[in-house]
Amino acid sequence: MTMPTIKDRPRIAIIGGGIIGMSVGWRLAQAGASVDIFDRGTAGQGATRAAAGMLAAGVEAEPGEQPLLPLCLESQTRWPGFAAELETLTGLPVGLRREGTLVVASTRDEVELLRANYEFQRGLGLDLVWLTGAAAKEKEPFLNPRTAAGVFSARDGQVDNRLASAALRSALQKTGARLHEGVDVTGLDVQGGRIGGVVLGDRIVAADQVVLAAGAWSRLVPGQASPPPVRPVKGQMMSLAMDPANPLLTHVVWAPKCYLVPRTDGTLIIGATTEEKGFDSQMTAGGILALLDAAWRALPGVEELPVKEMWTGLRPGCRDDAPILGRAAGMDGLILATGHHRNGILLAPITADTIADLVLTGRTDPHIARFAADRFNAARAA
């Protein structure tokens, strides 16, 4: 990605150090901006760490989310270049894998639902292939023997979100951006409707523009004229340990009520619940039971695997499951990059490119024009 050349060195403050905040900060620092990123905890250790890293623009396309699809597909096409650039700069891997993604079904009802989703997604122009159960098991021999059908999406894949986060931290350091962790932004410095910086307790850090990328906490940052309608959506997840030399699974697999994501080190991620529990981050027996049961029904061999890790994450959700990207209403100099819900990893490249361009040039890229916060006001008016 080639960022615009800037004559003056603008001061940019970014609130939030997840993959979105770090990616935007990296692009801005590459272009010569002075960048400070503030995270209330440890950068990359919130929703970014909790994610599974799927790049599933195709198989995740759902009815009602058609406006989001072009943005997801465009970002998916940018991931190889984004990953290569990160790896070249930092010397660190990001774990991009492009074997494709498999969706499977076993019962009659599951097959009917799979067929309906397949026909809907094919109607959107997505390149998907219908598989018999036997063909699905040729791709993944350890699937349940009763697997009756599958859908294969060759363009969908995965990236190791934790590796990508570590690479972004290194990229920020190499490009001169400053990462401030364990720092609460307690307000926005606003003078005459114009952002002058961020407030950190009893001091102000001056900035020409501020990017709000605080995920599920975005609406809680004080001082906003119109806080974005972002809420936390809890997800419980877990991982098991496969033999890296003889893994049970090599493709990302979507099964009824769960997905399974294999890493090259043998880790098998199982996710994820979707719960409206506010900021509650507790693991529950019911959540883990549901994940294990769904995973076992798709891939019976999981019952023999050691449990490696269990965790929760808080997705930043909006009413329409689409992100909020663009200028904030009623506050000059505040840019929003939040509300990515389950697509934060997938949408990182295009969010970074378009938000950095907006900050540096004032231009709203056509890819994000429909995702401004004022779409919710228009919906209420209608």
C-alpha positions in Angstrom: 0.0 0.0 0.0 1.4 3.4 -1.0 0.3 6.1 1.4 0.1 9.8 0.3 3.2 11.9 0.8 2.7 14.6 3.5 4.6 17.8 3.8 3.9 18.6 7.4 4.1 16.0 10.2 0.6 15.8 11.7 0.2 14.5 15.3 -2.2 11.7 15.4 -3.5 10.1 18.6 -5.2 6.6 18.4 -7.4 5.3 21.2 -7.2 1.5 21.2 -4.3 -0.8 20.5 -6.0 -3.8 18.9 -5.3 -4.9 15.4 -7.4 -2.0 14.0 -5.6 0.7 16.0 -2.2 -0.8 15.4 -2.8 -1.3 11.7 -4.0 2.3 11.3 -1.1 3.6 13.3 1.4 1.6 11.2 0.0 3.1 8.0 0.1 6.6 9.4 3.6 6.3 10.7 4.7 4.9 7.3 3.5 8.1 5.7 5.4 10.2 8.1 2.8 11.2 10.7 3.7 11.4 14.4 1.6 8.6 16.0 0.7 7.9 19.6 -1.4 4.8 20.4 -3.1 4.5 23.8 -4.4 1.2 25.1 -6.2 0.7 28.4 -4.5 -2.7 28.8 -1.9 -4.5 26.7 -2.0 -3.9 23.0 -3.3 -6.8 21.0 -4.5 -8.7 24.1 -8.3 -8.0 23.9 -10.6 -9.0 21.0 -7.5 -9.3 18.7 -6.0 -12.0 20.9 -9.3 -13.7 21.4 -10.1 -14.1 17.7 -9.6 -17.1 15.5 -8.1 -15.2 12.6 -10.5 -16.5 9.9 -10.5 -14.7 6.6 -14.0 -15.9 5.6 -15.6 -13.3 3.4 -17.3 -16.0 1.4 -18.7 -18.6 3.9 -19.6 -15.9 6.4 -21.8 -13.9 4.0 -25.3 -13.9 5.5 -28.7 -12.6 4.5 -29.1 -8.9 5.5 -25.3 -8.3 5.4 -25.0 -7.8 1.6 -23.7 -4.2 1.9 -20.8 -5.5 4.0 -19.7 -8.1 1.5 -17.7 -5.9 -1.0 -15.7 -4.4 1.9 -14.9 -7.9 3.2 -14.0 -9.2 -0.2 -11.7 -6.2 -0.9 -10.0 -6.6 2.4 -9.5 -10.3 1.9 -7.7 -9.5 -1.4 -5.4 -7.1 0.4 -4.4 -9.6 3.1 -1.5 -11.3 1.1 0.2 -8.0 0.4 -0.5 -6.7 3.9 1.0 -9.9 5.4 4.0 -9.9 3.1 4.8 -6.3 3.9 4.6 -6.9 7.6 6.8 -10.0 7.4 9.4 -8.2 5.2 9.6 -5.2 7.5 9.7 -7.1 10.8 11.1 -10.5 9.9 8.2 -12.1 11.9 5.6 -14.5 10.6 1.9 -13.8 10.5 0.7 -17.3 9.7 -1.3 -16.5 6.6 -2.8 -19.7 5.2 -4.8 -20.0 2.0 -5.9 -23.7 1.8 -9.6 -22.7 1.6 -12.5 -23.2 4.0 -14.9 -26.1 4.3 -18.5 -25.9 5.6 -20.0 -29.3 6.5 -23.4 -30.8 7.4 -24.5 -34.2 8.6 -28.3 -34.4 9.2 -31.1 -33.7 6.7 -32.0 -30.4 8.3 -28.3 -29.3 8.3 -27.9 -30.2 4.7 -31.1 -28.2 3.8 -29.7 -25.2 5.6 -26.3 -25.6 4.0 -28.0 -25.8 0.6 -30.0 -22.6 1.2 -26.9 -20.7 2.4 -24.9 -22.0 -0.6 -27.5 -20.8 -3.1 -27.8 -17.4 -1.4 -24.0 -17.0 -1.4 -23.7 -18.2 -5.0 -26.4 -15.6 -5.9 -24.0 -13.0 -4.6 -21.4 -14.1 -7.1 -19.2 -16.0 -4.6 -17.0 -18.7 -5.9 -18.1 -21.7 -3.9 -18.3 -25.5 -4.7 -20.9 -27.9 -3.5 -19.4 -31.2 -2.2 -20.9 -34.6 -1.5 -20.1 -36.0 1.9 -17.5 -38.3 0.3 -15.8 -35.4 -1.4 -15.7 -33.4 1.9 -14.1 -36.4 3.6 -11.5 -36.6 0.9 -10.4 -33.1 1.9 -10.6 -33.9 5.6 -10.5 -37.7 6.3 -11.2 -37.4 10.1 -14.6 -35.7 9.7 -17.6 -37.5 11.1 -18.3 -40.5 8.9 -21.9 -39.3 8.7 -20.9 -36.1 7.0 -23.5 -35.8 4.2 -22.5 -32.6 2.3 -20.1 -29.7 2.3 -19.3 -26.4 0.6 -15.8 -25.4 -0.2 -14.6 -21.8 -0.5 -11.1 -21.7 -2.1 -10.6 -18.0 -1.4 -11.3 -18.1 2.3 -8.5 -18.9 4.7 -6.9 -17.7 7.9 -4.1 -15.7 9.5 -2.7 -16.3 13.0 -4.1 -13.2 14.7 -1.6 -13.5 17.6 1.4 -13.6 15.3 0.0 -10.7 13.3 -0.4 -8.7 16.5 3.2 -9.3 17.4 4.4 -8.3 14.0 2.3 -5.1 14.1 3.9 -4.2 17.5 7.3 -4.6 15.8 6.2 -2.6 12.8 5.1 0.3 14.9 8.5 0.4 16.7 10.3 0.3 13.3 8.3 3.1 11.9 8.6 5.3 14.9 5.1 5.1 16.3 4.7 5.2 20.1 2.6 2.6 21.9 1.4 3.6 25.4 -0.1 0.6 27.3 -2.0 0.5 30.6 -3.2 4.1 29.9 -6.8 5.2 30.2 -8.0 8.0 28.0 -10.2 9.9 30.3 -11.6 12.4 27.8 -11.1 14.3 24.6 -9.7 17.8 24.6 -12.2 19.8 22.5 -12.1 23.5 21.8 -14.8 25.1 19.8 -16.0 21.8 18.4 -12.5 20.9 17.3 -10.4 18.1 18.7 -7.2 19.3 20.3 -5.9 16.0 21.7 -6.7 13.4 24.3 -7.0 13.7 28.1 -5.0 11.3 30.3 -6.1 12.1 33.9 -4.6 15.5 34.7 -2.7 16.0 31.4 -3.5 16.6 27.8 -1.6 15.0 24.9 -2.0 17.4 21.9 -3.1 15.9 18.6 -4.2 17.3 15.3 -6.6 14.4 14.8 -7.8 11.5 17.0 -8.8 8.0 15.7 -11.2 6.1 18.0 -10.4 2.4 17.6 -11.3 1.2 21.1 -13.5 -1.7 20.1 -16.2 -2.6 22.6 -15.2 0.3 24.8 -15.5 2.9 22.1 -18.7 4.5 23.2 -17.4 4.8 26.8 -14.6 7.2 26.0 -15.8 10.5 27.6 -16.2 13.8 25.8 -17.7 12.6 22.5 -20.5 14.6 21.0 -22.2 11.4 19.7 -20.7 8.2 21.0 -20.8 5.4 18.4 -23.5 2.7 19.1 -21.0 -0.1 19.8 -21.7 -2.8 22.4 -19.7 -5.8 23.6 -20.7 -9.2 22.3 -19.2 -12.0 24.4 -17.6 -15.0 22.8 -16.2 -18.1 24.6 -13.5 -20.1 22.8 -11.0 -22.9 23.5 -8.1 -24.7 21.9 -6.8 -28.2 21.8 -3.4 -29.6 21.0 -3.1 -31.8 17.9 0.1 -33.6 16.7 1.6 -31.1 14.3 3.1 -33.9 12.2 -0.3 -35.7 11.9 -3.1 -33.2 12.5 -6.7 -34.1 12.7 -7.6 -31.1 10.5 -5.8 -29.0 7.9 -8.6 -26.7 6.6 -10.7 -24.3 8.5 -14.0 -26.1 9.0 -17.4 -24.6 9.8 -19.8 -27.0 11.3 -23.2 -26.5 12.8 -22.8 -24.4 16.0 -19.0 -24.2 15.9 -15.9 -23.6 13.7 -12.5 -25.3 13.9 -9.3 -23.5 12.9 -6.0 -25.5 12.7 -2.7 -23.8 13.2 0.6 -25.0 11.8 1.9 -25.7 15.4 -0.9 -28.2 16.0 -3.2 -25.9 17.9 -6.9 -26.5 17.0 -9.1 -23.5 17.9 -12.8 -24.1 18.6 -15.2 -21.2 18.7 -17.3 -19.5 19.5 -20.3 -18.6 21.5 -22.3 -15.4 20.8 -23.7 -13.9 24.0 -25.2 -10.6 25.0 -23.7 -10.4 28.5 -22.3 -6.8 28.5 -18.7 -6.7 29.7 -18.9 -10.1 31.5 -15.8 -12.1 30.6 -16.3 -15.2 32.7 -16.0 -18.7 31.2 -19.0 -20.9 31.8 -19.5 -24.7 31.8 -22.4 -24.4 29.4 -20.4 -22.4 26.9 -17.5 -24.9 26.9 -19.9 -27.9 26.8 -21.7 -26.4 23.8 -18.3 -25.9 21.9 -17.0 -29.4 22.7 -20.3 -31.1 21.8 -20.5 -29.3 18.4 -16.8 -29.9 17.7 -17.1 -33.6 18.6 -20.1 -34.1 16.3 -18.1 -32.7 13.4 -14.7 -34.2 14.2 -15.0 -37.1 16.7 -11.3 -37.4 17.2 -11.2 -34.2 19.3 -12.2 -36.2 22.4 -8.7 -37.6 22.5 -6.9 -34.2 22.3 -5.5 -32.4 25.3 -7.1 -29.1 26.3 -4.6 -26.3 25.7 -6.4 -23.0 26.5 -9.8 -21.5 27.2 -10.7 -17.8 26.9 -13.3 -15.2 26.3 -13.4 -12.1 24.1 -15.6 -9.1 23.6 -16.5 -8.3 20.0 -17.4 -4.7 19.2 -20.9 -5.1 17.8 -23.2 -2.7 16.0 -26.9 -3.3 15.2 -26.2 -4.1 11.5 -23.0 -6.1 12.3 -21.0 -3.7 10.1 -18.1 -1.4 11.3 -18.3 2.3 11.8 -15.7 4.0 9.6 -15.3 7.7 9.0 -15.7 11.1 10.6 -17.5 11.4 13.9 -20.6 13.6 13.9 -20.4 17.0 15.6 -16.7 16.8 16.4 -14.1 18.0 13.9 -10.9 15.9 13.9 -12.4 12.7 15.4 -12.3 9.7 13.2 -14.1 6.4 14.0 -12.7 3.0 13.2 -14.7 0.7 15.4 -17.6 -1.8 15.5 -16.0 -4.5 13.4 -17.8 -7.3 15.4 -16.5 -10.7 14.1 -14.6 -9.2 11.2 -11.9 -7.2 12.9 -9.0 -9.4 11.6 -10.5 -9.7 8.1 -11.1 -6.0 7.8 -7.7 -4.8 9.2 -6.0 -4.1 5.9 -8.8 -2.1 4.3 -9.5 -0.3 7.5 -5.9 0.7 7.9 -5.6 1.9 4.3 -8.8 3.9 4.2 -8.7 5.4 7.6 -5.1 6.5 7.2 -6.0 8.0 3.9 -8.9 9.9 5.4 -6.7 11.2 8.2 -4.0 12.4 5.9 -6.0 13.7 2.9 -9.5 14.2 4.2 -10.8 11.9 1.4 -13.4 9.3 2.2 -12.6 6.2 0.2 -15.7 4.8 -1.7 -15.2 1.5 0.0 -16.1 2.9 3.4 -18.5 5.7 2.4 -21.6 3.8 3.4 -20.2 2.8 6.9 -20.2 6.3 8.5 -21.9 6.6 11.9 -24.7 8.8 10.5 -26.3 5.7 8.9 -27.9 5.0 12.2 -29.4 8.4 12.3 -30.8 7.9 8.8 -32.3 4.6 9.8 -34.1 6.2 12.8 -35.4 9.0 10.5 -36.8 6.5 8.0 
